[in-house]
Amino acid sequence: EHPYAWDLDIIGKRSLFQYINCTHTFHGRRKLAEDLLSPEYSIEDISKRQQMIHEVGEDYERAAHMEYIFSRIDTGEEISALLEQLKAREPFSGSRWLSVLVKVMQGLTIAACVYLFGFRTNTGFALLGTLLLIQFCLWRLGKYSYLEQLRIVSRKIMPYNLAIREVLSREFAGERGKELQEILAEARKGMDELARISRNVGWCHNLLSDFLLNTTFLWSYKNAYDLQGWKEAYGEKAEAWFEALGEMECYLSFASLLRSCDRMCAPEVREENKGFCGMKLGHPLLPNKERVCNDFKMEDGIVILSGSNMSGKSTFMRTIGINMVLARAGSWVCGEAVSCGCLRIMTSMRIVDRTTEGISTFYSELLRIRRIIDAAGEAEPVFFLIDEIFRGTNSVDRRKGAEGVIQKLSQQGCCGIITTHDLGICDQQKEADGIKNYSFCEEYREKYGNELCWSYPISDGKHLGTFLVLVKEGILSLPYDDADKVDYELFCVDDAVMFVDYADMDIFIDDWNLFHTDLLQAMEAMRDYLYNEEVPDHGKN
């Protein structure tokens, strides 16, 4: 149900989150997910984050060492539960007399021990024994759920102290780095005290030590009152400390893109920008050697993207979408130069049916597009990506539906991209209406044995594509044995399994009259060849 997470590979297997994630704390993972799924940063915040990511990423050795320090922190969610307890202002005991009693008993026990070791009298033994018995009863009557969460994470606090010291030891030129250090400077003292309390609590993990410490010094009472004092001093500030560390981990994660992608830039994000412009724009999840980059500019309006299957339409839309997500999160993006606005991203790409809910694939797409149209009427500007609009219906309904969707989104001032294989949708729109046509197409290259190949460049205009993908995969085959290789080499397919005659080829031409010029000429030549073969006397007449 997320507006774009699944369609743009933001989370899940082989996703952007999985690719860049180097967080080790609960708050770090949560913060990174929030940055990718629901970024809500102002233009000023985005600028600060871009500077911080660059500053963290330019010193690889220091960044790697900092990541190692964070890796020593346990990744469990127990710290989150502890934080909730630390924020609670509920005291261990509302009775002031119990606190006084504990301190008095501790003092008397120490005095009795000193007296016994100094004089070794029966009175000393009796006094000490009485005090120990009273403290044993108090210990057994006490309820220590107040310390339970701290007891669980007693060995996990110290790594946070090391992480705080590591962040404070570095000098940041950026404003956001200095702000984080101001937060963590106060955290160092508070975390030192919390670590001391957690160590004291940890000494009671052993049953024997638990018995000795509590019957002698009411150790659990002491720790509970120490924790109560800590909460009064630092409880309301603790969450900001953990979130600051989590934010630093996010910067380390985003900075990893600067090392893994060979072309990165800080995008220019402007409030008034409703479109998207990029030079040498690439998909950050693709390997550097395989990534194909394109220049693209749309200041406003709607782009209709056509082209053959496997030509790169969907990947190009995901390239724009994922880079917009990174830009909104304050990260660098994959490209030489990128500018965009703070737009709400919504997609309709990977559409599946929901059998148990009685929702078909087509109706599922309708629901997604309905949400985009509804969101377009709200205050926040929307940038939409719709892949193969209304693919699950006939051509008449598809064209009428697409025309209605485009008209509504255009009237509401939305900016976005729609892909289609139906050139009728492209023909219904004009550039004067703010609609532009772009396309991807295949190529025929002699150096590849005259086979189809895709270089993935985007170009102006519309393009239908070709059914020779089916020929290439052996699903559809054409005759070639006696054909002139110069005229018909585009159709050469080994082990032809289906033959066509003159009439079939004529139908192909009528139905596919918008094919590429070279392909159309080749088909006409083959039609003439087949006709001459089937009607031998035709040439004599």
Backbone hydrogen bonds, N-H to C=O, Kabsch-Sander energy under -0.5 kcal/mol:
donor,donor_aa,acceptor,acceptor_aa,energy
8,L,4,Y,-2.3
9,D,6,W,-1.0
10,I,5,A,-2.7
11,I,5,A,-0.7
15,S,12,G,-1.2
16,L,9,D,-2.8
17,F,10,I,-2.3
19,Y,15,S,-2.0
20,I,16,L,-2.3
21,N,17,F,-1.9
29,R,25,T,-2.3
30,R,26,F,-2.3
31,K,27,H,-2.3
32,L,28,G,-2.4
33,A,29,R,-2.2
34,E,30,R,-2.3
35,D,31,K,-2.4
36,L,32,L,-1.7
37,L,33,A,-2.4
38,S,34,E,-2.6
46,I,42,S,-2.5
47,S,43,I,-2.0
48,K,44,E,-2.0
49,R,45,D,-2.5
50,Q,46,I,-2.4
51,Q,47,S,-1.9
52,M,48,K,-2.2
53,I,49,R,-2.8
54,H,50,Q,-2.1
55,E,51,Q,-2.2
56,V,52,M,-2.5
57,G,53,I,-2.5
58,E,54,H,-1.8
59,D,55,E,-0.5
59,D,56,V,-0.5
60,Y,58,E,-0.8
63,A,59,D,-2.3
64,A,60,Y,-2.9
65,H,61,E,-2.1
66,M,62,R,-2.4
67,E,63,A,-2.4
68,Y,64,A,-2.0
69,I,65,H,-2.1
70,F,66,M,-2.2
71,S,67,E,-1.9
72,R,68,Y,-0.6
72,R,69,I,-1.0
73,I,70,F,-1.8
81,A,77,E,-1.5
82,L,78,E,-2.5
83,L,79,I,-2.6
84,E,80,S,-1.8
85,Q,81,A,-1.5
86,L,82,L,-2.7
87,K,83,L,-2.0
88,A,84,E,-0.9
96,R,94,G,-0.6
99,S,95,S,-0.9
100,V,96,R,-1.9
101,L,97,W,-2.8
102,V,98,L,-2.3
103,K,99,S,-1.9
104,V,100,V,-2.5
105,M,101,L,-2.8
106,Q,102,V,-2.3
107,G,103,K,-2.3
108,L,104,V,-2.8
109,T,105,M,-2.3
110,I,106,Q,-2.1
111,A,107,G,-2.4
112,A,108,L,-2.7
113,C,109,T,-2.1
114,V,110,I,-2.1
115,Y,111,A,-2.6
116,L,112,A,-2.5
117,F,113,C,-2.3
118,G,114,V,-1.6
119,F,115,Y,-2.7
120,R,115,Y,-0.7
120,R,116,L,-1.7
125,F,121,T,-1.9
126,A,122,N,-2.7
127,L,123,T,-2.7
128,L,124,G,-2.6
129,G,125,F,-2.6
130,T,126,A,-2.3
131,L,127,L,-2.3
132,L,128,L,-2.5
133,L,129,G,-2.2
134,I,130,T,-2.3
135,Q,131,L,-2.5
136,F,132,L,-2.2
137,C,133,L,-2.1
138,L,134,I,-2.4
139,W,135,Q,-2.5
140,R,136,F,-2.4
141,L,137,C,-1.8
142,G,138,L,-1.0
142,G,139,W,-0.5
144,Y,142,G,-0.5
147,L,144,Y,-1.5
148,E,145,S,-1.0
149,Q,145,S,-0.5
151,R,147,L,-2.6
152,I,148,E,-2.0
153,V,149,Q,-1.7
154,S,151,R,-0.8
156,K,153,V,-2.2
160,Y,157,I,-1.1
161,N,157,I,-1.2
161,N,158,M,-0.5
162,L,158,M,-1.8
163,A,159,P,-2.0
164,I,160,Y,-2.4
165,R,161,N,-2.2
166,E,162,L,-2.1
167,V,163,A,-2.1
168,L,164,I,-2.3
169,S,165,R,-1.4
170,R,167,V,-1.1
172,F,170,R,-0.5
178,K,174,G,-1.5
179,E,175,E,-1.9
180,L,176,R,-2.2
181,Q,177,G,-1.9
182,E,178,K,-1.9
183,I,179,E,-1.7
184,L,180,L,-2.4
185,A,181,Q,-1.8
186,E,182,E,-1.0
187,A,183,I,-1.0
188,R,184,L,-1.6
189,K,185,A,-0.7
190,G,186,E,-1.6
191,M,187,A,-3.2
192,D,188,R,-1.7
193,E,189,K,-2.0
194,L,190,G,-2.3
195,A,191,M,-2.5
196,R,192,D,-1.9
197,I,193,E,-2.3
198,S,194,L,-2.6
199,R,195,A,-2.1
200,N,196,R,-2.1
201,V,197,I,-2.3
202,G,198,S,-2.2
203,W,199,R,-1.1
204,C,201,V,-1.6
205,H,202,G,-1.7
210,D,206,N,-2.6
211,F,207,L,-2.2
212,L,208,L,-2.6
213,L,209,S,-2.7
214,N,210,D,-1.7
215,T,211,F,-2.3
216,T,212,L,-1.5
217,F,213,L,-2.6
218,L,214,N,-1.2
219,W,213,L,-0.8
222,K,218,L,-2.2
223,N,219,W,-2.4
224,A,220,S,-2.3
225,Y,221,Y,-2.4
226,D,222,K,-2.2
227,L,223,N,-2.6
228,Q,224,A,-2.0
229,G,225,Y,-2.1
230,W,226,D,-2.1
231,K,227,L,-2.5
232,E,228,Q,-1.8
233,A,229,G,-1.5
234,Y,230,W,-3.2
235,G,230,W,-0.5
235,G,231,K,-1.7
237,K,234,Y,-1.4
238,A,234,Y,-1.3
241,W,237,K,-1.1
241,W,238,A,-0.5
242,F,238,A,-1.9
243,E,239,E,-2.4
244,A,240,A,-1.9
245,L,241,W,-1.9
246,G,242,F,-2.3
247,E,243,E,-2.5
248,M,244,A,-1.9
249,E,245,L,-1.8
250,C,246,G,-1.7
251,Y,247,E,-1.9
252,L,248,M,-1.8
253,S,249,E,-2.0
254,F,250,C,-2.8
255,A,251,Y,-2.3
256,S,252,L,-0.9
256,S,253,S,-0.7
257,L,254,F,-1.3
258,L,254,F,-0.5
258,L,255,A,-0.9
259,R,255,A,-0.6
259,R,256,S,-0.7
260,S,256,S,-1.9
261,C,257,L,-2.4
265,C,333,V,-2.1
268,E,338,V,-3.0
269,V,267,P,-0.8
270,R,268,E,-0.6
270,R,340,C,-2.3
273,N,270,R,-0.8
274,K,299,E,-0.5
276,F,298,M,-2.4
277,C,339,S,-2.6
278,G,296,F,-3.2
279,M,337,A,-2.8
281,L,294,N,-2.8
282,G,334,C,-2.2
286,L,283,H,-1.5
290,E,287,P,-0.8
291,R,287,P,-1.6
293,C,291,R,-0.5
294,N,281,L,-1.8
296,F,278,G,-2.7
298,M,276,F,-1.9
302,I,434,G,-2.2
303,V,416,G,-2.4
304,I,436,K,-3.1
305,L,303,V,-0.6
305,L,418,I,-3.4
306,S,304,I,-0.6
306,S,438,Y,-2.3
307,G,463,H,-0.5
308,S,440,F,-0.7
311,S,308,S,-1.3
316,F,312,G,-2.1
317,M,313,K,-2.1
318,R,314,S,-2.4
319,T,315,T,-2.2
320,I,316,F,-2.1
321,G,317,M,-2.8
322,I,318,R,-3.1
323,N,319,T,-1.6
324,M,320,I,-2.0
325,V,321,G,-2.0
326,L,322,I,-2.0
327,A,323,N,-2.3
328,R,324,M,-2.5
329,A,325,V,-1.6
330,G,327,A,-1.4
331,S,326,L,-2.7
333,V,265,C,-2.8
335,G,263,R,-0.6
335,G,333,V,-1.1
336,E,279,M,-2.6
337,A,279,M,-1.2
339,S,277,C,-2.5
340,C,268,E,-2.1
341,G,275,G,-0.8
342,C,270,R,-0.5
343,L,341,G,-1.8
344,R,381,P,-3.0
345,I,343,L,-0.6
346,M,383,F,-2.1
347,T,3,P,-2.2
348,S,385,L,-2.6
351,I,349,M,-1.4
354,R,359,I,-3.0
357,E,354,R,-0.9
358,G,354,R,-0.5
358,G,355,T,-1.4
359,I,354,R,-2.3
360,S,358,G,-0.5
364,S,360,S,-2.4
365,E,361,T,-1.9
366,L,362,F,-2.1
367,L,363,Y,-2.2
368,R,364,S,-1.8
369,I,365,E,-2.7
370,R,366,L,-2.5
371,R,367,L,-1.9
372,I,368,R,-1.7
373,I,369,I,-2.4
374,D,370,R,-2.5
375,A,371,R,-2.5
376,A,372,I,-1.9
377,G,373,I,-0.8
377,G,374,D,-0.9
378,E,375,A,-1.8
383,F,344,R,-2.8
384,F,415,C,-1.6
385,L,346,M,-1.7
386,I,417,I,-2.7
387,D,348,S,-2.6
387,D,385,L,-0.5
388,E,386,I,-0.5
389,I,419,T,-1.7
391,R,388,E,-1.1
393,T,390,F,-1.1
398,R,394,N,-2.6
399,R,395,S,-2.3
400,K,396,V,-2.2
401,G,397,D,-3.0
402,A,398,R,-2.8
403,E,399,R,-2.3
404,G,400,K,-2.0
405,V,401,G,-2.4
406,I,402,A,-2.8
407,Q,403,E,-2.1
408,K,404,G,-2.3
409,L,405,V,-2.6
410,S,406,I,-2.4
411,Q,407,Q,-2.3
412,Q,408,K,-1.6
413,G,410,S,-1.5
414,C,409,L,-2.5
415,C,382,V,-1.6
416,G,301,G,-1.2
417,I,384,F,-2.1
418,I,303,V,-2.7
419,T,386,I,-2.4
420,T,305,L,-2.0
423,L,421,H,-0.8
425,I,422,D,-1.2
426,C,422,D,-0.9
427,D,423,L,-2.4
428,Q,424,G,-1.1
429,Q,426,C,-1.1
433,D,430,K,-1.6
434,G,431,E,-1.9
435,I,430,K,-1.4
436,K,302,I,-2.3
438,Y,304,I,-2.4
439,S,459,S,-2.6
440,F,306,S,-1.9
443,E,453,C,-3.0
445,R,443,E,-0.5
445,R,451,E,-1.2
448,Y,445,R,-1.1
449,G,446,E,-2.1
450,N,445,R,-1.5
451,E,445,R,-0.7
453,C,443,E,-1.9
459,S,439,S,-2.2
461,G,437,N,-2.3
469,V,466,T,-0.7
470,L,467,F,-1.4
471,V,467,F,-1.0
472,K,468,L,-2.9
473,E,469,V,-1.6
474,G,471,V,-1.5
475,I,470,L,-2.1
476,L,470,L,-1.5
483,A,480,Y,-1.2
487,D,484,D,-0.5
488,Y,484,D,-2.4
489,E,485,K,-1.1
491,F,488,Y,-1.8
492,C,489,E,-1.2
505,M,501,D,-2.2
506,D,502,Y,-2.1
507,I,503,A,-2.1
508,F,504,D,-2.2
509,I,505,M,-1.9
510,D,506,D,-2.0
511,D,507,I,-2.5
512,W,508,F,-2.0
513,N,510,D,-0.7
515,F,512,W,-1.7
520,L,516,H,-2.6
521,Q,517,T,-2.4
522,A,518,D,-1.9
523,M,519,L,-2.2
524,E,520,L,-2.2
525,A,521,Q,-2.1
526,M,522,A,-2.1
527,R,523,M,-2.4
528,D,524,E,-2.2
529,Y,525,A,-2.1
530,L,526,M,-2.7
531,Y,527,R,-2.2
532,N,528,D,-2.2
533,E,529,Y,-1.8
534,E,530,L,-2.2
535,V,531,Y,-2.2
538,H,535,V,-1.7
539,G,536,P,-0.7
541,N,537,D,-1.8
